[in-house]
Amino acid sequence: MTSEAVRRVQSGSPWEESFGFARAVAAGDRVVVAGTTAFKGDVLYGEGDPYEQAKVAFATALDAVGEFGLGVESVIRTRVYLAHSRDVDAVGRAHKELFDAVRPVTTLLVVQGFIDSRVLVSVEIEAFRGQ
């Protein structure tokens, strides 16, 4: 794959710079979005509320997909990482509100934790931009 076939976008997250990664990468017919939380800059939105954190995280991930001219209808996969199993229903509700009409394949995992202990949810999405 040539370098012209790959395009990367940044969201301005300080972690992108310090870790050396892109928010989203388009390669061929796919756009993949890195793990995304409810942080915007130094502000964590929805602190203590997994539903709100999921909504903000997915909105940020969808904004990254939007950089490639795609929307929610292009999403074919989501991955959701939770700090606590107790948050499954709240995060599932946020996911359903966004993706019910699209029905991407989804993986939900409970992890030991995140870099910042206030983060309850991290999401990844993958979109298809082919025909």
Z-matrix of the N, CA and C atoms (Angstrom, degrees):
N
C 1 1.450
C 2 1.528 1 107.78
N 3 1.301 2 116.49 1 128.30
C 4 1.462 3 120.45 2 -178.84
C 5 1.514 4 110.45 3 -77.50
N 6 1.340 5 116.21 4 161.40
C 7 1.455 6 119.76 5 -179.87
C 8 1.523 7 111.59 6 -64.54
N 9 1.347 8 118.15 7 -25.86
C 10 1.463 9 120.46 8 176.80
C 11 1.521 10 111.43 9 -68.24
N 12 1.314 11 117.29 10 -24.72
C 13 1.455 12 120.99 11 -178.73
C 14 1.520 13 112.16 12 -80.12
N 15 1.323 14 117.44 13 -8.16
C 16 1.456 15 121.94 14 -178.90
C 17 1.525 16 108.71 15 -118.01
N 18 1.328 17 115.61 16 129.54
C 19 1.462 18 121.08 17 177.62
C 20 1.513 19 108.76 18 -129.79
N 21 1.315 20 116.67 19 138.50
C 22 1.466 21 122.12 20 -177.86
C 23 1.523 22 109.80 21 -121.15
N 24 1.341 23 115.90 22 145.63
C 25 1.459 24 120.64 23 174.31
C 26 1.527 25 109.03 24 -128.52
N 27 1.306 26 114.60 25 150.66
C 28 1.466 27 122.86 26 178.20
C 29 1.527 28 108.22 27 -111.02
N 30 1.323 29 116.93 28 154.72
C 31 1.462 30 120.63 29 176.44
C 32 1.517 31 111.73 30 -109.27
N 33 1.329 32 116.75 31 -8.42
C 34 1.456 33 119.58 32 -177.61
C 35 1.518 34 113.61 33 95.69
N 36 1.314 35 117.66 34 2.33
C 37 1.462 36 120.48 35 177.38
C 38 1.515 37 109.59 36 -61.30
N 39 1.331 38 118.13 37 134.75
C 40 1.470 39 119.01 38 177.97
C 41 1.530 40 112.67 39 -61.76
N 42 1.333 41 117.34 40 -26.83
C 43 1.463 42 120.37 41 179.62
C 44 1.525 43 111.45 42 -69.88
N 45 1.329 44 117.76 43 -30.24
C 46 1.461 45 120.00 44 177.51
C 47 1.523 46 110.14 45 -59.61
N 48 1.306 47 116.03 46 -43.02
C 49 1.464 48 120.45 47 -179.29
C 50 1.530 49 110.99 48 -71.51
N 51 1.318 50 117.09 49 -48.18
C 52 1.469 51 119.11 50 -174.83
C 53 1.526 52 112.80 51 -71.49
N 54 1.335 53 118.32 52 -28.76
C 55 1.459 54 121.34 53 179.97
C 56 1.523 55 112.37 54 -96.90
N 57 1.341 56 117.46 55 -16.09
C 58 1.461 57 121.07 56 179.44
C 59 1.515 58 113.75 57 75.62
N 60 1.333 59 117.34 58 51.25
C 61 1.462 60 119.47 59 177.27
C 62 1.519 61 110.75 60 -135.43
N 63 1.319 62 115.65 61 164.92
C 64 1.458 63 122.73 62 177.19
C 65 1.522 64 109.30 63 -100.43
N 66 1.330 65 116.26 64 151.34
C 67 1.473 66 119.94 65 174.64
C 68 1.525 67 110.04 66 -66.08
N 69 1.342 68 115.82 67 -41.53
C 70 1.464 69 119.74 68 -179.66
C 71 1.516 70 109.64 69 -146.49
N 72 1.331 71 114.16 70 149.24
C 73 1.455 72 121.11 71 177.89
C 74 1.528 73 108.08 72 -132.57
N 75 1.325 74 114.99 73 130.61
C 76 1.463 75 121.10 74 172.97
C 77 1.514 76 107.11 75 -102.87
N 78 1.314 77 115.85 76 127.62
C 79 1.460 78 122.24 77 177.99
C 80 1.518 79 107.11 78 -141.45
N 81 1.320 80 115.42 79 117.04
C 82 1.461 81 118.77 80 -177.22
C 83 1.510 82 110.77 81 62.66
N 84 1.332 83 116.76 82 -127.76
C 85 1.456 84 120.38 83 -176.72
C 86 1.524 85 113.77 84 -94.35
N 87 1.329 86 117.26 85 9.22
C 88 1.470 87 121.33 86 -176.80
C 89 1.520 88 111.80 87 -119.01
N 90 1.315 89 114.50 88 147.89
C 91 1.457 90 122.49 89 168.79
C 92 1.517 91 105.97 90 -124.14
N 93 1.316 92 116.49 91 123.99
C 94 1.461 93 121.31 92 178.62
C 95 1.519 94 108.85 93 -115.36
N 96 1.328 95 114.77 94 139.38
C 97 1.458 96 121.12 95 -178.07
C 98 1.519 97 108.72 96 -115.83
N 99 1.321 98 114.81 97 131.43
C 100 1.461 99 122.47 98 -178.52
C 101 1.527 100 111.08 99 -64.37
N 102 1.315 101 115.40 100 167.06
C 103 1.452 102 121.32 101 174.71
C 104 1.521 103 109.95 102 -51.31
N 105 1.323 104 115.70 103 126.74
C 106 1.457 105 122.18 104 -172.93
C 107 1.520 106 109.32 105 -129.00
N 108 1.312 107 115.68 106 130.19
C 109 1.465 108 121.37 107 179.01
C 110 1.528 109 109.48 108 -111.21
N 111 1.313 110 115.81 109 -171.62
C 112 1.466 111 121.81 110 -179.40
C 113 1.523 112 112.21 111 -89.07
N 114 1.318 113 117.82 112 13.36
C 115 1.464 114 120.71 113 175.01
C 116 1.518 115 109.69 114 -77.98
N 117 1.309 116 115.69 115 136.18
C 118 1.462 117 123.40 116 167.62
C 119 1.519 118 104.63 117 -128.13
N 120 1.332 119 114.59 118 106.16
C 121 1.463 120 118.65 119 -171.57
C 122 1.518 121 108.88 120 67.03
N 123 1.319 122 115.82 121 -127.81
C 124 1.465 123 120.98 122 179.70
C 125 1.521 124 113.31 123 -95.57
N 126 1.318 125 117.28 124 3.79
C 127 1.463 126 121.57 125 -175.50
C 128 1.523 127 109.78 126 -103.29
N 129 1.331 128 115.49 127 127.11
C 130 1.463 129 121.43 128 173.98
C 131 1.519 130 107.73 129 -95.45
N 132 1.326 131 116.48 130 117.40
C 133 1.457 132 121.51 131 178.55
C 134 1.519 133 109.79 132 -86.10
N 135 1.328 134 116.02 133 141.66
C 136 1.452 135 120.98 134 178.10
C 137 1.513 136 113.73 135 72.63
N 138 1.321 137 116.81 136 32.33
C 139 1.472 138 118.90 137 -178.82
C 140 1.534 139 109.82 138 -55.36
N 141 1.328 140 115.36 139 126.90
C 142 1.458 141 121.75 140 -179.82
C 143 1.520 142 114.59 141 82.78
N 144 1.342 143 117.94 142 -2.35
C 145 1.465 144 121.98 143 -175.96
C 146 1.532 145 109.64 144 -123.14
N 147 1.332 146 117.78 145 101.75
C 148 1.470 147 120.10 146 -176.59
C 149 1.522 148 113.26 147 -63.53
N 150 1.326 149 117.83 148 -33.16
C 151 1.462 150 121.08 149 178.55
C 152 1.529 151 110.09 150 -62.81
N 153 1.316 152 117.22 151 -49.86
C 154 1.468 153 121.44 152 -179.86
C 155 1.529 154 110.93 153 -65.02
N 156 1.326 155 116.96 154 -41.72
C 157 1.466 156 119.28 155 178.23
C 158 1.525 157 110.88 156 -60.92
N 159 1.313 158 117.42 157 -41.09
C 160 1.462 159 120.31 158 179.36
C 161 1.524 160 110.35 159 -64.19
N 162 1.328 161 117.55 160 -43.91
C 163 1.464 162 120.45 161 179.68
C 164 1.529 163 111.24 162 -60.74
N 165 1.332 164 116.80 163 -44.40
C 166 1.469 165 120.08 164 -179.43
C 167 1.526 166 110.43 165 -68.07
N 168 1.318 167 117.63 166 -42.77
C 169 1.462 168 120.97 167 -179.57
C 170 1.524 169 110.74 168 -62.53
N 171 1.329 170 117.55 169 -45.89
C 172 1.464 171 119.87 170 178.46
C 173 1.524 172 111.34 171 -65.50
N 174 1.321 173 118.09 172 -37.64
C 175 1.469 174 120.38 173 177.96
C 176 1.524 175 110.54 174 -61.99
N 177 1.318 176 117.00 175 -42.19
C 178 1.466 177 120.88 176 178.04
C 179 1.523 178 110.92 177 -64.59
N 180 1.330 179 116.62 178 -42.85
C 181 1.466 180 120.45 179 178.19
C 182 1.526 181 110.81 180 -64.42
N 183 1.327 182 117.19 181 -40.02
C 184 1.462 183 120.40 182 178.04
C 185 1.529 184 111.77 183 -68.54
N 186 1.323 185 117.21 184 -32.66
C 187 1.469 186 120.11 185 173.91
C 188 1.525 187 110.02 186 -60.71
N 189 1.330 188 116.70 187 -39.77
C 190 1.470 189 120.51 188 179.44
C 191 1.525 190 110.38 189 -64.81
N 192 1.329 191 117.68 190 -41.83
C 193 1.459 192 121.57 191 176.61
C 194 1.530 193 110.02 192 -63.82
N 195 1.326 194 115.28 193 -34.95
C 196 1.460 195 120.62 194 178.29
C 197 1.515 196 113.08 195 -62.43
N 198 1.326 197 117.60 196 -25.81
C 199 1.466 198 121.46 197 176.45
C 200 1.528 199 111.64 198 -61.37
N 201 1.322 200 116.69 199 -18.57
C 202 1.465 201 122.33 200 179.40
C 203 1.525 202 111.30 201 -105.86
N 204 1.333 203 116.68 202 12.39
C 205 1.453 204 121.22 203 178.33
C 206 1.514 205 114.15 204 78.72
N 207 1.321 206 117.12 205 19.72
C 208 1.461 207 121.20 206 -178.05
C 209 1.520 208 110.21 207 -111.94
N 210 1.327 209 114.89 208 159.50
C 211 1.456 210 120.75 209 177.19
C 212 1.509 211 111.14 210 -129.47
N 213 1.300 212 115.27 211 -167.98
C 214 1.459 213 121.71 212 -176.59
C 215 1.528 214 111.46 213 -58.07
N 216 1.330 215 117.46 214 -31.49
C 217 1.468 216 120.67 215 -178.27
C 218 1.526 217 112.45 216 -65.16
N 219 1.323 218 118.01 217 -17.00
C 220 1.459 219 122.55 218 -179.87
C 221 1.525 220 113.43 219 -90.02
N 222 1.326 221 117.20 220 -8.41
C 223 1.463 222 121.02 221 -175.84
C 224 1.524 223 109.77 222 -73.59
N 225 1.344 224 115.04 223 125.99
C 226 1.466 225 120.19 224 -179.47
C 227 1.522 226 112.44 225 -113.89
N 228 1.345 227 117.65 226 -15.00
C 229 1.466 228 120.94 227 -179.92
C 230 1.513 229 109.42 228 -148.25
N 231 1.325 230 115.06 229 140.60
C 232 1.461 231 120.74 230 168.76
C 233 1.525 232 108.47 231 -129.51
N 234 1.301 233 114.22 232 149.15
C 235 1.466 234 120.78 233 172.13
C 236 1.519 235 106.37 234 -128.83
N 237 1.313 236 115.56 235 132.60
C 238 1.455 237 121.00 236 -177.80
C 239 1.519 238 108.06 237 -124.05
N 240 1.311 239 115.51 238 127.13
C 241 1.459 240 122.52 239 178.64
C 242 1.522 241 107.67 240 -113.47
N 243 1.321 242 116.42 241 126.66
C 244 1.461 243 122.15 242 -178.38
C 245 1.521 244 110.58 243 -117.12
N 246 1.317 245 115.32 244 145.25
C 247 1.454 246 120.18 245 174.66
C 248 1.531 247 111.00 246 -79.40
N 249 1.345 248 117.46 247 -25.82
C 250 1.466 249 121.56 248 -175.60
C 251 1.531 250 110.40 249 -139.14
N 252 1.313 251 116.89 250 134.26
C 253 1.462 252 120.58 251 177.81
C 254 1.523 253 111.62 252 -65.04
N 255 1.315 254 117.99 253 -23.25
C 256 1.469 255 121.33 254 179.26
C 257 1.533 256 111.90 255 -62.29
N 258 1.335 257 117.51 256 -17.15
C 259 1.456 258 121.71 257 -175.83
C 260 1.528 259 114.11 258 -93.48
N 261 1.328 260 117.39 259 4.12
C 262 1.467 261 120.98 260 -176.37
C 263 1.521 262 111.47 261 -56.93
N 264 1.312 263 118.65 262 -47.81
C 265 1.461 264 120.77 263 -176.06
C 266 1.524 265 112.19 264 -65.49
N 267 1.314 266 117.53 265 -43.17
C 268 1.466 267 121.12 266 -179.12
C 269 1.520 268 111.11 267 -64.50
N 270 1.316 269 116.47 268 -43.80
C 271 1.463 270 120.23 269 -179.31
C 272 1.528 271 109.99 270 -72.53
N 273 1.320 272 117.04 271 -36.96
C 274 1.464 273 120.53 272 175.65
C 275 1.524 274 111.73 273 -60.66
N 276 1.318 275 117.29 274 -37.29
C 277 1.467 276 121.26 275 177.56
C 278 1.526 277 110.61 276 -63.85
N 279 1.330 278 116.74 277 -44.06
C 280 1.469 279 120.53 278 178.37
C 281 1.528 280 110.28 279 -63.16
N 282 1.338 281 116.50 280 -42.20
C 283 1.469 282 120.96 281 179.14
C 284 1.527 283 110.19 282 -61.60
N 285 1.322 284 117.15 283 -46.42
C 286 1.467 285 121.32 284 -178.76
C 287 1.523 286 111.02 285 -60.93
N 288 1.332 287 117.56 286 -41.98
C 289 1.463 288 120.58 287 179.69
C 290 1.527 289 111.64 288 -59.10
N 291 1.307 290 117.00 289 -36.77
C 292 1.464 291 120.89 290 -177.92
C 293 1.528 292 113.34 291 -85.15
N 294 1.312 293 116.74 292 -38.75
C 295 1.459 294 120.49 293 -167.05
C 296 1.528 295 115.55 294 -117.04
N 297 1.302 296 118.88 295 6.66
C 298 1.462 297 120.79 296 -175.76
C 299 1.529 298 112.24 297 -57.23
N 300 1.316 299 117.34 298 -41.54
C 301 1.470 300 120.37 299 -178.58
C 302 1.524 301 112.18 300 -74.89
N 303 1.334 302 116.93 301 -21.91
C 304 1.465 303 121.74 302 -175.57
C 305 1.529 304 111.72 303 -93.25
N 306 1.320 305 116.10 304 -40.74
C 307 1.460 306 123.66 305 -179.80
C 308 1.528 307 114.21 306 55.71
N 309 1.340 308 117.83 307 60.06
C 310 1.462 309 119.15 308 175.01
C 311 1.529 310 110.10 309 -70.86
N 312 1.323 311 116.08 310 161.31
C 313 1.463 312 118.14 311 170.31
C 314 1.527 313 106.53 312 -68.64
N 315 1.328 314 115.61 313 147.59
C 316 1.461 315 119.47 314 -173.04
C 317 1.519 316 110.47 315 -140.42
N 318 1.309 317 114.40 316 139.67
C 319 1.458 318 121.37 317 172.27
C 320 1.513 319 107.70 318 -120.83
N 321 1.314 320 116.81 319 133.45
C 322 1.459 321 122.93 320 179.02
C 323 1.514 322 108.30 321 -121.67
N 324 1.320 323 115.54 322 125.00
C 325 1.462 324 121.06 323 -178.40
C 326 1.516 325 110.45 324 -128.48
N 327 1.313 326 116.01 325 143.72
C 328 1.462 327 121.06 326 170.57
C 329 1.518 328 106.06 327 -101.81
N 330 1.332 329 115.30 328 125.48
C 331 1.458 330 121.36 329 -176.32
C 332 1.520 331 110.14 330 -111.66
N 333 1.296 332 116.37 331 168.94
C 334 1.457 333 120.27 332 -178.24
C 335 1.516 334 112.28 333 -68.25
N 336 1.316 335 117.59 334 -29.52
C 337 1.460 336 120.46 335 179.20
C 338 1.509 337 110.76 336 161.44
N 339 1.332 338 114.71 337 179.92
C 340 1.458 339 121.97 338 -178.83
C 341 1.521 340 109.76 339 -121.35
N 342 1.317 341 116.31 340 170.45
C 343 1.464 342 121.64 341 -178.97
C 344 1.523 343 111.25 342 -55.32
N 345 1.317 344 116.62 343 -41.16
C 346 1.469 345 122.45 344 176.82
C 347 1.523 346 106.76 345 -107.03
N 348 1.315 347 117.66 346 122.60
C 349 1.465 348 121.46 347 -174.10
C 350 1.525 349 113.42 348 -65.96
N 351 1.320 350 118.72 349 -13.41
C 352 1.471 351 121.38 350 177.63
C 353 1.524 352 112.15 351 -79.54
N 354 1.332 353 116.61 352 -16.60
C 355 1.464 354 120.77 353 179.00
C 356 1.523 355 108.64 354 -74.77
N 357 1.326 356 115.32 355 126.98
C 358 1.458 357 121.49 356 179.83
C 359 1.520 358 112.28 357 -106.42
N 360 1.353 359 116.46 358 -21.28
C 361 1.465 360 121.69 359 -172.39
C 362 1.524 361 109.86 360 -142.32
N 363 1.312 362 115.93 361 139.07
C 364 1.455 363 122.37 362 168.36
C 365 1.522 364 106.74 363 -133.99
N 366 1.330 365 116.63 364 141.27
C 367 1.458 366 120.30 365 -176.90
C 368 1.519 367 110.59 366 -129.46
N 369 1.314 368 115.35 367 154.34
C 370 1.458 369 123.81 368 170.71
C 371 1.513 370 107.27 369 -130.91
N 372 1.315 371 116.97 370 147.13
C 373 1.459 372 119.61 371 173.04
C 374 1.520 373 109.77 372 -134.30
N 375 1.311 374 113.73 373 155.95
C 376 1.453 375 121.35 374 175.29
C 377 1.533 376 106.57 375 -131.62
N 378 1.311 377 115.04 376 133.89
C 379 1.466 378 120.47 377 -178.80
C 380 1.527 379 109.81 378 -123.15
N 381 1.311 380 114.41 379 153.56
C 382 1.467 381 122.95 380 179.21
C 383 1.519 382 107.75 381 -107.31
N 384 1.335 383 115.15 382 128.38
C 385 1.452 384 118.66 383 179.39
C 386 1.524 385 112.71 384 -119.14
N 387 1.309 386 114.42 385 20.18
C 388 1.469 387 119.85 386 178.33
C 389 1.514 388 110.84 387 -86.23
N 390 1.298 389 114.84 388 -164.09
C 391 1.469 390 119.78 389 -177.43
C 392 1.507 391 111.85 390 -93.24
